[in-house]
């Protein structure tokens, strides 16, 4: 029974929490796109500066 529970365990949310704790937010992976007529292409010339804030770590540390 224990081996079945371990095999079925989904740890995606746990890994996402670890990423946010280490300030590796999803906003850093966001891409900017533009429309060229009917085609959508990634805009590599546009500035895509993001300043992530590590509130998750602060809240977790306060809770612990």
PyMOL commands that set and color helices and strands:
alter all, ss='L'
color gray80, all
select helices_A, chain A and resi 2-8+12-21+26-29+55-63
alter helices_A, ss='H'
color red, helices_A
select strands_A, chain A and resi 33-36+39-42
alter strands_A, ss='S'
color yellow, strands_A
deselect
rebuild
show_as cartoon
